Amino acid sequence: MTLFSMALALFLLMDSVGNVPIYISILKELDPKRQRFIIFRELIIALFIIIAFYFLGDYLLDLLHISQEAVQISGGIILFVIGLKLVFPTGKSSFSDTPGEEPFLVPLAVPLVAGPAVLATVILYSHQDIPIWKAISAIIVAWLATTVILLSSTKLQKILGNKGIAACEKFTGLLLIMLAVQMTLNGISPLFN
């Protein structure tokens, strides 16, 4: 597995483009400078959570007696559901926001960036024969790309418009569905060998 493919998978799972409208709606009552500070703070928290799951996720799986195949299959199912929601949106976000109130940890850091699919994927990376430097580099590259997009979310929405963001969400969803099917197949195939 290449560094690029790992980083791309994590970047797609972080769904930065799809999260732009959610971030904008949650932070719309705040000053733009404060918005950028909150976005950056939440992204730093998400990064620490993702890296912590990379190192501690293996121990958590051992403690709960969960196999690598179970992680792959469940990660594939979660990815599939997220991909379906992006391709076939059902309406507004399920996260309610209180106007003017600053969010902390939920929902901007978890689950929007460090969501279950991202955490399952980094646990999966920790189980594979991937050098630590490569996995951490992939996490940081995906996080940096996500940070750039979310910090420029207001400008991005003006450039792409609602239809452009919706199109990006659908394309991201399609890629996630393909990744989900492959991840599930990887989890199921050892059971038949």
N, C-alpha and C positions, 0 to 999 in steps of 0.2 A: 504494500500500500504506500503510495507516494505522499509526501508532505502536502502537495497541492490537492490531491483528492481528499485527504483527511480534513484539510482546512476548508475546502469547498463544501463538504458534507456538513461540517459544523456551522459554517456561515449560513447555509440554507436552512438548517434547523433553528438557528437564532432568529430567522425570518425578519431581518431588520427592515426591509422595504414594507412587508406586511404590517409591521408594528408601528410604522410612521403615523398612520391615522389615529391609532390608539394613544400613542404618546402625545400627539397634538391635542386630542380631545381631553385627556386627563390633565394636561398642563396648561390649557388655554387661558385660564384665569390669572396665571402668573406672569410676571415681568419676563421678557425674553432672556435677560442675563441670568435670572434665577432659574429659568427653564433649562438653560445649558448646564448650569451647576448641578441641578438635580439629575439630569440625564447622565452626566459624567459620573456623579456619585453612585447612582444605581448600577451603571455599567461596571464600575470598579467592584462593587459588592458582588455582582453576577460573576465576574472573572474569578474572584476568590472562591466562590461557591463551586464553580466548575472545576478549578484546579484541586480543591479539597476533595471533590468526588472522584477525580482521577486517582488520587493517592489513597483515599480511604474507602472508596467504593468496593474494592476487592475484599477488604476485611468485612465490610457490611454484607457482601454476598456470602462469604464463608460463614459468618455468624448466623445468617438466615438460611443457609444450606440451599442457595440458589445457583443453578448451573449456568455456564456460559451460553448454552443453547437457549435456556429460558430467557436470559437477558436479550439475546438476539431476536427471538420470536416476539417477546413483549415490546421491545424497542421498535420492531417492524410494525406491529399493530398500532402503536402510538403514532408512529410516523404516518402510517396509512390514514388514520383518522384526521390528523392535522392536515395532511395533503388534501383529503376530501373536503375539509372545511374551507380550505383556501380556494379550491377549484369551484366548489358549490357553496358560497357563503350563505348563511341563514339570516343575516341581518346585522344588527349592532353588536359590539363587543359585550361579553357577559360581565365585564368589569365595570362596576358602578363607581362613579367618581363624585366626590363632594366638592362643589365649586370652591376654589380658593384654598383648599386644604392640600398640603404637600404630602405626596405619597412617600412612603419609606419601605423599602424591601419588596412589598407586594403592591401592585402587580408588575411594576416596571422592571425590577431585577428578576424576581421569581414570580410567575412562571414565564413572563414574556421573553426574556433572554435566556436565563438558565432554567429552561423548562424540562419536563420529564424526558423528552426525546434527546436533548443535548446531554443530560446527565446519564441517561442509559448508554448513549454512544461513547462518552468518555470512560465509563466503566468497562465497556466492551473493548476500547483501545487498551485499557490497562491489563486486560486478560490476554491480549494478543502479543506476539513477539515483535513489538515495536519499541525502538529505543526511546527512553524517557524524553531526551532532548527533542526528538521528532514530534512526539505527541504534544508536549508543552508548546513547541513552536507552532503547531497546527492550531492549538487553542488560541494562542496569542494573535496569530494572523487573522483568524476568523473574527476574534473579538475586536481587533483594530479596524477591520473593514466594517463591522457592525457599528462601532463607535463613530466612525466618519459619517456613515449614513444617518444615524439617529441624531447626531449633533447638528446635522444640516437638514433635519426633518422639515422645518418650516419652508426652507428654500426648495427642497425636493418636491414638496407638495405643490408649490407654485409652478414649478417647471413641468412636472408630469401631469398635474391635475388629477381629479378623482378617477377618471377613466384610465389614465396611465398607471396609477398605483394599483387599480383593480386588475389591470392586465398583468402587471408584474407579480401580483399575488397569485394569479391563476397559473402563470408559468412556474413560479416557485412551487406551488402545490403539485403540479404535474411531475416535476423533478423529485419531490419528496415521495410521491407515490411509487415512482420507479425505484428509489433507494429503499423504500419500505418492503417492496416485493423481494428485492435482492437480499436484504437483511433477513427476512423471514425464511427464504430459501436456504440461506447459509445456516440458519438455526435448525431447520428441519432435516437437511441432507445427512448430518451425522447419525440421525436416528435410524436411517434406512441402510446404513453401511454396516 
